[in-house]
Amino acid sequence: MSERFPAVVLAVACLTLTACHPSDTYREPTIGPEGTASIVGSKIVDPDPLAADARIYMVAIDGRLTGGGPFAWDEKIKVLPGQHEITFGIASKSAFKDEGGFITSRAVLEAGKAYVLQGTKPISRNAVCAETSGWISTDDGKAVTDKNPLIIREAGGAEIPILGGGFVSLPSNVHCS
């Protein structure tokens, strides 16, 4: 019995961790597109190869993570009609900088309509901070939320490997005020 105890503990721990995960993850409705709204991110491309492009992407719907991240900015997500709390990110990445931040907005989404996460090109305030704004619009450009101002900051800090696996993350001491 004592030989199986570690395996049982490990199995219970794995089941517990996987059972908790889905409650934090957004699940798209299974009904057809006529009964849902869709929302997608956008991208601002700078023709200068050394300048930063910006991606406006989905992070969470009603507190449930969508899991796509900046590189899934063009992933269309189905949402039930009604009022929702939409959290989206604005990431600006170039060869020299990697900045980002998040905005949470409330929007009433209508069935059969398509919505786009929008943003302005980030404008540098200093070496590590930039100003931008984000909002949600219909696919024809009509804003359905206010433009929310956002200060994005350069991703910094460090990760230190620890013995036995894993990392300790040390955040940067960057303040953008």
N, CA and C of each residue as an Amber inpcrd file, in Angstrom:
protein
   531
   0.8120000  -1.1910000   0.0000000   0.0000000   0.0000000   0.0000000
   0.8570000   1.2570000   0.0000000   1.9340000   1.2580000   0.7680000
   2.7820000   2.4390000   0.8280000   3.5280000   2.6770000  -0.4760000
   3.7080000   1.6230000  -1.2920000   4.3760000   1.7890000  -2.5850000
   3.4850000   2.5340000  -3.5750000   2.1700000   2.3880000  -3.4560000
   1.2400000   3.0450000  -4.3750000   0.8370000   4.4370000  -3.9030000
   1.1350000   4.7830000  -2.6760000   0.7070000   6.0570000  -2.1260000
   1.1910000   7.2550000  -2.9510000   2.4890000   7.3520000  -3.3370000
   2.9200000   8.5040000  -4.1540000   2.1740000   8.5850000  -5.4880000
   1.9080000   7.4370000  -6.1060000   1.1950000   7.4420000  -7.3880000
  -0.2420000   7.9310000  -7.2110000  -0.8770000   7.5280000  -6.1190000
  -2.2440000   7.9670000  -5.8510000  -2.2820000   9.4730000  -5.5970000
  -1.3350000   9.9660000  -4.8000000  -1.2600000  11.4040000  -4.5230000
  -1.0450000  12.1770000  -5.8230000  -0.1430000  11.6970000  -6.6730000
   0.1180000  12.3540000  -7.9530000  -1.1280000  12.3420000  -8.8380000
  -1.8380000  11.2230000  -8.8960000  -3.0550000  11.1420000  -9.7130000
  -4.1260000  12.0980000  -9.2060000  -4.3200000  12.1670000  -7.8980000
  -5.3060000  13.0790000  -7.3220000  -4.9200000  14.5300000  -7.6000000
  -3.6290000  14.8500000  -7.4570000  -3.1610000  16.2140000  -7.7230000
  -3.3970000  16.5950000  -9.1810000  -3.0930000  15.6890000 -10.1060000
  -3.3030000  15.9750000 -11.5300000  -4.7780000  16.1650000 -11.8360000
  -5.6360000  15.3230000 -11.2960000  -7.0700000  15.4690000 -11.5260000
  -7.5970000  16.7720000 -10.9490000  -7.1000000  17.1480000  -9.7850000
  -7.5240000  18.4000000  -9.1640000  -7.1160000  19.5880000 -10.0100000
  -5.8690000  19.5850000 -10.4970000  -5.3870000  20.7080000 -11.3090000
  -6.1380000  20.8010000 -12.6230000  -6.3910000  19.6690000 -13.2680000
  -7.0910000  19.7270000 -14.5520000  -8.5660000  20.0260000 -14.3580000
  -9.1380000  19.6510000 -13.2450000 -10.5460000  19.9430000 -12.9910000
 -10.7580000  21.4270000 -12.7430000  -9.7800000  22.1260000 -12.1890000
  -9.9150000  23.5550000 -11.9090000  -9.7120000  24.4050000 -13.1500000
  -8.9250000  23.9430000 -14.0690000  -8.5580000  24.7440000 -15.2350000
  -9.7470000  25.1540000 -16.1170000 -10.6670000  24.2450000 -16.4740000
 -11.7350000  24.6430000 -17.3960000 -12.6350000  25.7770000 -16.9000000
 -12.7930000  25.9530000 -15.6020000 -13.6680000  27.0150000 -15.1170000
 -13.1030000  28.3990000 -15.4210000 -11.7940000  28.5020000 -15.6600000
 -11.1640000  29.7780000 -15.9950000 -11.0380000  29.9870000 -17.4940000
 -11.4320000  29.0060000 -18.2860000 -11.2560000  29.0530000 -19.7280000
 -12.5800000  29.3440000 -20.4170000 -12.5530000  30.2770000 -21.3490000
 -13.7530000  30.6240000 -22.1100000 -14.0880000  29.4890000 -23.0750000
 -15.3530000  29.1380000 -23.1230000 -15.8330000  28.1340000 -24.0750000
 -16.8320000  28.8100000 -25.0080000 -16.5550000  28.7040000 -26.2990000
 -17.4560000  29.3040000 -27.2770000 -18.8040000  28.5910000 -27.2630000
 -19.8850000  29.3420000 -27.5210000 -21.1950000  28.7000000 -27.6030000
 -21.2410000  27.7270000 -28.7820000 -22.0480000  26.7060000 -28.6540000
 -22.1050000  25.6810000 -29.7040000 -23.2160000  25.9290000 -30.7140000
 -23.9860000  27.0040000 -30.5510000 -25.0410000  27.3060000 -31.5150000
 -24.4400000  27.9640000 -32.7580000 -25.1990000  28.0310000 -33.8200000
 -24.7180000  28.5570000 -35.0930000 -24.4070000  30.0450000 -35.0640000
 -23.7700000  30.5490000 -36.1270000 -23.3540000  31.9500000 -36.1820000
 -24.5080000  32.9480000 -36.1600000 -25.7040000  32.5420000 -36.5990000
 -26.8360000  33.4740000 -36.5860000 -27.3060000  33.7770000 -35.1650000
 -26.9830000  32.9140000 -34.2070000 -27.3800000  33.1300000 -32.8230000
 -26.2700000  33.6850000 -31.9510000 -25.1370000  33.9960000 -32.5620000
 -23.9950000  34.5080000 -31.7970000 -23.4350000  35.7730000 -32.4390000
 -22.6430000  36.4810000 -31.6810000 -21.8410000  37.5850000 -32.2100000
 -20.4230000  37.0340000 -32.3710000 -19.6120000  37.7010000 -33.1530000
 -18.2040000  37.3060000 -33.2460000 -17.3410000  38.5290000 -32.9560000
 -16.1720000  38.2590000 -32.3980000 -15.2480000  39.3440000 -32.0730000
 -13.8430000  38.8940000 -32.4420000 -13.0980000  39.8060000 -33.0340000
 -11.7500000  39.4930000 -33.5060000 -10.8410000  40.6800000 -33.1980000
  -9.5570000  40.4290000 -33.0770000  -8.5860000  41.4910000 -32.8270000
  -8.1880000  42.1910000 -34.1110000  -7.1810000  43.0330000 -34.0130000
  -6.6830000  43.7400000 -35.1910000  -5.1840000  43.9440000 -35.0470000
  -4.5710000  44.4210000 -36.1220000  -3.1240000  44.6110000 -36.1400000
  -2.8110000  45.9330000 -36.8190000  -1.9030000  46.6940000 -36.2380000
  -1.4270000  47.9370000 -36.8360000  -0.0030000  47.6780000 -37.2980000
   0.1970000  47.7050000 -38.6020000   1.5110000  47.4070000 -39.1710000
   2.2230000  48.7030000 -39.5170000   3.4590000  48.8290000 -39.0500000
   4.2950000  49.9750000 -39.3960000   5.2090000  49.5320000 -40.5300000
   5.2320000  50.2620000 -41.6590000   6.0620000  49.8420000 -42.7920000
   7.5700000  49.8980000 -42.4980000   7.9590000  50.6580000 -41.4870000
   9.3670000  50.7320000 -41.1070000   9.7520000  49.4230000 -40.4080000
  10.7100000  48.6640000 -40.9690000  11.0530000  47.3720000 -40.3680000
  11.6360000  47.4780000 -38.9490000  12.1280000  48.6480000 -38.5720000
  12.6760000  48.8180000 -37.2270000  11.6490000  49.3460000 -36.2300000
  10.4880000  49.7680000 -36.7260000   9.4410000  50.2910000 -35.8500000
   8.5570000  49.1460000 -35.3540000   7.8140000  49.4310000 -34.3150000
   6.9690000  48.4120000 -33.6910000   5.6270000  48.2650000 -34.3920000
   5.1760000  47.0320000 -34.5510000   3.8100000  46.7370000 -34.9600000
   3.0000000  46.5720000 -33.6740000   1.7070000  46.8040000 -33.7480000
   0.8520000  46.6220000 -32.5730000  -0.2110000  45.5800000 -32.8850000
  -0.4760000  44.7420000 -31.9070000  -1.5290000  43.7370000 -32.0300000
  -2.5350000  43.9550000 -30.9200000  -3.7920000  43.9820000 -31.2860000
  -4.8760000  44.1330000 -30.3280000  -5.5870000  42.7790000 -30.3210000
  -5.5910000  42.1110000 -29.1800000  -6.0080000  40.7160000 -29.1250000
  -6.8860000  40.4330000 -27.9010000  -7.6890000  39.3950000 -27.9980000
  -8.6030000  38.9920000 -26.9320000  -7.8320000  38.3150000 -25.8070000
  -8.2000000  38.6590000 -24.5620000  -7.6060000  38.0290000 -23.3790000
  -8.6590000  37.2250000 -22.6220000  -9.8290000  37.8480000 -22.3630000
 -10.8610000  37.1550000 -21.5780000 -12.2440000  37.7100000 -21.9040000
 -13.2250000  36.8570000 -21.7440000 -14.6280000  37.2400000 -21.8690000
 -15.3050000  36.8630000 -20.5520000 -15.8620000  37.8630000 -19.8950000
 -16.5210000  37.6520000 -18.5990000 -15.6020000  36.9370000 -17.5990000
 -14.3360000  37.3070000 -17.6140000 -13.3720000  36.7520000 -16.6740000
 -12.8150000  35.3890000 -17.0570000 -13.2460000  34.8350000 -18.1690000
 -12.7510000  33.5270000 -18.6040000 -11.7280000  33.7300000 -19.7230000
 -10.5430000  33.1690000 -19.5360000  -9.4260000  33.3750000 -20.4580000
  -9.6710000  32.7100000 -21.8080000  -9.3670000  33.4510000 -22.8810000
  -9.5040000  32.8960000 -24.2250000  -8.2290000  32.1870000 -24.6610000
  -7.0910000  32.5770000 -24.1000000  -5.8520000  31.8360000 -24.3010000
  -5.1110000  32.0570000 -25.5910000  -5.5320000  32.9690000 -26.4410000
  -4.8670000  33.1380000 -27.7260000  -3.5650000  33.9130000 -27.6610000
  -3.5740000  35.0590000 -27.0070000  -2.3830000  35.8930000 -26.9220000
  -2.1810000  36.7440000 -28.1610000  -1.1200000  37.5460000 -28.1610000
  -0.8830000  38.4970000 -29.2470000  -0.7720000  37.8720000 -30.6370000
  -0.2920000  36.6430000 -30.7230000  -0.1330000  36.0430000 -32.0420000
  -1.4230000  35.4160000 -32.5580000  -2.4750000  35.4230000 -31.7430000
  -3.7800000  34.9360000 -32.1810000  -4.7460000  36.1130000 -32.3340000
  -4.2130000  37.2850000 -32.6680000  -5.0240000  38.4980000 -32.7830000
  -6.1280000  38.3510000 -33.8230000  -5.9140000  37.5110000 -34.8410000
  -6.8950000  37.3700000 -35.9220000  -7.8460000  36.1870000 -35.7150000
  -7.8210000  35.5960000 -34.5310000  -8.7200000  34.4830000 -34.2320000
 -10.1150000  35.0220000 -33.9090000 -11.0990000  34.6020000 -34.6910000
 -12.4770000  35.0520000 -34.4900000 -13.1130000  34.1970000 -33.3970000
 -13.7190000  34.8630000 -32.4100000 -14.3090000  34.1630000 -31.2690000
 -15.8170000  34.4060000 -31.2530000 -16.5780000  33.3300000 -31.1040000
 -18.0350000  33.4420000 -31.0180000 -18.4350000  33.7560000 -29.5760000
 -19.4400000  34.6510000 -29.4330000 -19.9140000  35.0770000 -28.1200000
 -21.4470000  35.1210000 -28.1620000 -22.0700000  34.7050000 -27.0660000
 -23.5270000  34.8310000 -26.9830000 -23.9090000  36.3060000 -26.9580000
 -25.0560000  36.6720000 -27.5000000 -25.4780000  38.0750000 -27.4490000
 -25.7300000  38.5050000 -26.0040000 -25.6100000  39.8180000 -25.7740000
 -25.8500000  40.3740000 -24.4460000 -24.6630000  41.1880000 -23.9700000
 -24.7320000  41.6320000 -22.7180000 -23.6520000  42.4490000 -22.1550000
 -22.5380000  41.5430000 -21.6510000 -21.3050000  41.9240000 -22.0010000
 -20.1300000  41.1480000 -21.6130000 -19.0170000  42.0690000 -21.1490000
 -18.1810000  41.5300000 -20.2700000 -16.9490000  42.2140000 -19.8710000
 -15.8450000  41.6190000 -20.7440000 -15.2730000  42.4670000 -21.5920000
 -14.2560000  42.0390000 -22.5470000 -12.9090000  42.5980000 -22.0990000
 -11.9470000  41.7110000 -21.8870000 -10.5830000  42.1420000 -21.5730000
  -9.7340000  41.8500000 -22.7970000  -9.0410000  42.8840000 -23.2690000
  -8.1720000  42.6850000 -24.4230000  -6.8220000  43.3300000 -24.1770000
  -5.8500000  42.8340000 -24.9010000  -4.4880000  43.3210000 -24.7410000
  -4.0540000  44.1130000 -25.9500000  -3.1210000  45.0160000 -25.7010000
  -2.4510000  45.7330000 -26.7870000  -0.9710000  45.4720000 -26.5970000
  -0.3730000  44.8430000 -27.5920000   1.0480000  44.5110000 -27.5300000
   1.7650000  45.1910000 -28.6820000   2.8880000  45.7830000 -28.3730000
   3.7050000  46.4620000 -29.3750000   5.0780000  45.8120000 -29.3430000
   5.4850000  45.2590000 -30.4850000   6.7390000  44.5090000 -30.5100000
   7.5720000  44.9240000 -31.7140000   8.8280000  45.2000000 -31.4390000
   9.7870000  45.4830000 -32.5040000  11.0590000  44.7050000 -32.1950000
  12.0760000  44.9420000 -32.9980000  13.3580000  44.2780000 -32.7530000
  13.9800000  44.7410000 -31.4400000  13.5810000  45.9290000 -30.9630000
  14.2270000  46.5060000 -29.7890000  13.3340000  46.5880000 -28.5520000
  12.0280000  46.4930000 -28.7170000  11.1030000  46.6660000 -27.5960000
   9.9880000  45.6360000 -27.6290000   9.4870000  45.3460000 -26.4490000
   8.3400000  44.4580000 -26.3070000   7.4760000  45.0580000 -25.1950000
   6.4060000  45.7810000 -25.5780000   5.5550000  46.4830000 -24.6130000
   4.1510000  45.9050000 -24.6560000   3.4170000  46.0660000 -23.5620000
   2.0440000  45.5920000 -23.5780000   1.2600000  46.0260000 -22.3640000
  -0.0550000  45.9190000 -22.4770000  -0.9610000  46.2500000 -21.3930000
  -2.3530000  45.7320000 -21.7220000  -3.2780000  45.9080000 -20.7580000
  -4.6220000  45.3510000 -20.8920000  -5.6960000  46.3940000 -20.6190000
  -6.8280000  46.2320000 -21.3020000  -8.0010000  47.0860000 -21.1340000
  -9.1990000  46.1700000 -20.8870000 -10.0680000  46.5630000 -19.9690000
 -11.3290000  45.8460000 -19.7650000 -12.4700000  46.8150000 -20.0550000
 -13.3860000  46.3830000 -20.9280000 -14.5270000  47.1940000 -21.3440000
 -15.7930000  46.3710000 -21.2480000 -16.9040000  47.0500000 -21.0680000
 -18.2080000  46.3930000 -21.1180000 -18.8540000  46.7590000 -22.4460000
 -19.4160000  45.7460000 -23.1000000 -20.0680000  45.9750000 -24.3860000
 -21.2970000  45.0880000 -24.5000000 -22.3370000  45.6150000 -25.1530000
 -23.5180000  44.8210000 -25.4740000 -23.3370000  44.3400000 -26.9060000
 -23.2580000  43.0260000 -27.0720000 -23.0340000  42.4280000 -28.3800000
 -24.3470000  41.8460000 -28.8970000 -24.5930000  42.0590000 -30.1810000
 -25.8400000  41.6070000 -30.7980000 -25.6040000  40.3740000 -31.6630000
 -26.5700000  39.4770000 -31.6570000 -26.4960000  38.2570000 -32.4690000
 -26.3640000  38.6150000 -33.9470000 -25.5340000  37.8630000 -34.6460000
 -25.3510000  38.0600000 -36.0790000 -24.3980000  39.1770000 -36.4430000
 -23.8970000  39.9270000 -35.4710000 -22.9780000  41.0310000 -35.7680000
 -21.5350000  40.6310000 -35.4850000 -20.6320000  41.2790000 -36.2040000
 -19.1980000  41.0560000 -36.0190000 -18.5900000  42.2990000 -35.3790000
 -17.6800000  42.0940000 -34.4310000 -17.0350000  43.1760000 -33.6970000
 -15.5240000  43.0350000 -33.8160000 -14.8450000  44.1920000 -33.7150000
 -13.3890000  44.2210000 -33.8630000 -12.7820000  44.9670000 -32.6880000
 -11.7330000  44.3970000 -32.1070000 -10.9530000  45.0860000 -31.0760000
 -10.0330000  46.0550000 -31.7940000 -10.1040000  47.3200000 -31.4220000
  -9.3400000  48.3640000 -32.1150000  -8.3500000  49.0190000 -31.1550000
  -7.3610000  49.6570000 -31.7110000  -6.4070000  50.3980000 -30.8970000
  -5.6780000  51.4240000 -31.7310000  -5.0170000  52.3410000 -31.0340000
  -4.1930000  53.3320000 -31.7240000  -2.7430000  52.8800000 -31.6630000
  -1.9740000  53.3560000 -32.6180000  -0.5430000  53.0360000 -32.6190000
   0.0790000  53.6350000 -31.3630000   0.7950000  52.8240000 -30.5770000
   1.4250000  53.3500000 -29.3630000   2.4260000  54.4630000 -29.6750000
   2.3850000  55.5120000 -28.8610000   3.2970000  56.6440000 -28.9960000
   4.2160000  56.6470000 -27.7810000   5.5230000  56.5910000 -28.0210000
   6.4930000  56.5260000 -26.9210000   6.4770000  57.7840000 -26.0730000
   6.4770000  57.5840000 -24.7520000   6.6050000  58.6860000 -23.7910000
   8.0450000  58.8090000 -23.3260000   8.7100000  57.6720000 -23.2210000
  10.1210000  57.6170000 -22.8250000  10.6710000  56.2790000 -23.3020000
  11.8220000  55.8880000 -22.8080000  12.4700000  54.6700000 -23.2930000
  11.6940000  53.3950000 -22.9840000  10.8340000  53.4000000 -21.9640000
  10.1580000  52.1680000 -21.5660000   8.6320000  52.2450000 -21.5530000
   8.0510000  53.4040000 -21.7970000   6.5980000  53.5630000 -21.7040000
   6.0250000  54.1840000 -22.9740000   4.7990000  53.7940000 -23.2990000
   4.1050000  54.3520000 -24.4650000   2.6300000  54.5310000 -24.1360000
   1.9930000  55.4640000 -24.8480000   0.5600000  55.7260000 -24.6880000
  -0.1840000  55.1480000 -25.8860000  -1.3420000  54.5960000 -25.6100000
  -2.2110000  54.0830000 -26.6590000  -3.6460000  54.1420000 -26.1420000
  -4.5840000  53.6890000 -26.9180000  -5.9630000  53.5520000 -26.4530000
  -6.5960000  52.3920000 -27.2000000  -7.6680000  51.8400000 -26.6150000
  -8.3370000  50.7170000 -27.2390000  -9.8350000  50.8140000 -27.0660000
 -10.5730000  50.2250000 -27.9890000 -12.0330000  50.2340000 -27.9590000
 -12.5450000  49.0640000 -28.7950000 -13.8400000  48.8560000 -28.7240000
 -14.4860000  47.8100000 -29.5120000 -15.4140000  48.4940000 -30.5040000
 -15.3740000  48.0270000 -31.7540000 -16.2450000  48.5940000 -32.7900000
 -16.9420000  47.4720000 -33.5420000 -17.9630000  47.8550000 -34.3100000
 -18.5660000  46.9020000 -35.2330000 -17.5920000  46.7270000 -36.3900000
 -17.8010000  45.7110000 -37.2150000 -16.8610000  45.4830000 -38.3140000
 -16.8780000  46.5910000 -39.3590000 -17.8860000  47.4820000 -39.3240000
 -17.8990000  48.6250000 -40.2430000 -17.2940000  49.8780000 -39.6010000
 -16.7130000  49.7460000 -38.4080000 -15.9690000  50.8450000 -37.7940000
 -16.7170000  51.6730000 -36.7650000 -17.9910000  51.3950000 -36.5020000
 -18.7550000  52.1720000 -35.5230000 -18.3790000  51.7230000 -34.1110000
 -17.8660000  52.6430000 -33.2950000 -17.4500000  52.3200000 -31.9300000
 -18.6550000  51.9430000 -31.0760000 -18.5270000  50.8640000 -30.3030000
 -19.5890000  50.4590000 -29.3780000 -19.1510000  50.6430000 -27.9220000
 -17.8820000  51.0060000 -27.7220000 -17.3850000  51.3580000 -26.3830000
 -16.5890000  52.6540000 -26.5110000 -16.3270000  53.2730000 -25.3820000
 -15.4620000  54.4550000 -25.3710000 -14.0330000  54.0440000 -25.6890000
 -13.2490000  55.0290000 -26.1480000 -11.8160000  54.7900000 -26.3090000
 -11.1920000  54.8630000 -24.9240000 -10.6010000  53.7670000 -24.5070000
  -9.9830000  53.6820000 -23.1900000  -8.4900000  53.9550000 -23.3010000
  -7.9820000  54.9880000 -22.6110000  -6.5540000  55.2520000 -22.6610000
  -5.7780000  54.1650000 -21.9230000  -4.5610000  53.9040000 -22.3700000
  -3.7310000  52.8720000 -21.7660000  -2.2690000  53.2720000 -21.8740000
  -1.5600000  53.1220000 -20.7820000  -0.1030000  53.2710000 -20.7910000
   0.4640000  51.8590000 -20.8220000   1.2240000  51.5590000 -21.8490000
   1.8600000  50.2440000 -21.9190000   3.3250000  50.4040000 -21.5790000
   3.8940000  49.3700000 -21.0010000   5.2880000  49.4540000 -20.5930000
   6.0670000  48.2880000 -21.1550000   7.3500000  48.4910000 -21.2450000
   8.2260000  47.4670000 -21.7720000   8.2480000  46.2750000 -20.8320000
   8.1550000  45.0950000 -21.4250000   8.2720000  43.8840000 -20.6200000
   9.7180000  43.7740000 -20.1670000   9.9110000  43.6430000 -18.9110000
  11.2800000  43.5580000 -18.3850000  11.3390000  42.5630000 -17.2620000
  12.3610000  42.6740000 -16.4770000  12.5320000  41.7560000 -15.3710000
  13.3830000  40.5820000 -15.7980000  13.3070000  39.5290000 -15.0290000
  14.1360000  38.3580000 -15.2980000  13.4570000  37.1140000 -14.7670000
  13.8940000  35.9760000 -15.2880000  13.4610000  34.6950000 -14.7600000
  14.7030000  33.9350000 -14.3280000  14.6780000  33.4490000 -13.0980000
  15.8190000  32.7280000 -12.5470000  15.4170000  31.2650000 -12.4050000
  16.1750000  30.3540000 -13.0490000  15.8370000  28.9280000 -12.9050000
  16.1090000  28.4610000 -11.4760000  15.2410000  27.5720000 -10.9930000
  15.4530000  27.0190000  -9.6580000  15.7830000  25.5350000  -9.7730000
  16.5560000  25.0490000  -8.8310000  16.9750000  23.6650000  -8.8000000
  15.7460000  22.7580000  -8.7650000  15.7110000  21.7580000  -9.6030000
  14.5750000  20.8510000  -9.6320000  13.5360000  21.2410000 -10.6700000
  13.7460000  22.3410000 -11.3840000  12.8250000  22.7660000 -12.4280000
  11.9900000  23.9510000 -12.0230000  11.5660000  24.6910000 -12.9950000
  10.7420000  25.8660000 -12.7540000  11.5630000  27.1390000 -12.7420000
  10.8750000  28.2560000 -12.5950000  11.5090000  29.5600000 -12.6120000
  10.8930000  30.4500000 -11.5460000  11.6760000  31.4040000 -11.0830000
  11.1740000  32.4740000 -10.2300000  11.2010000  33.7110000 -11.0930000
  10.0550000  34.3920000 -11.2570000   9.9870000  35.5930000 -12.0760000
  10.2040000  36.8210000 -11.2090000  11.1080000  37.6770000 -11.6230000
  11.3730000  38.9370000 -10.9520000  10.8820000  40.0470000 -11.8650000
   9.8330000  40.7560000 -11.4750000   9.3140000  41.8210000 -12.3300000
  10.2940000  42.9910000 -12.4040000  10.1860000  43.7170000 -13.4950000
  11.0260000  44.8960000 -13.6310000  10.5060000  45.9820000 -12.6940000
  11.3270000  46.9530000 -12.4540000  10.9510000  48.0540000 -11.5770000
  10.6130000  49.2880000 -12.4160000   9.8970000  49.0710000 -13.5120000
   9.5440000  50.1360000 -14.4230000   8.2030000  50.7330000 -13.9980000
   8.1630000  52.0510000 -13.8230000   6.9090000  52.7200000 -13.4810000
   6.6120000  53.7570000 -14.5450000   5.4140000  53.6930000 -15.0740000
   4.9760000  54.6460000 -16.0890000   3.8470000  55.4530000 -15.4910000
   4.1460000  56.6660000 -15.0720000   3.0710000  57.4580000 -14.4800000
   2.9300000  58.7790000 -15.2170000
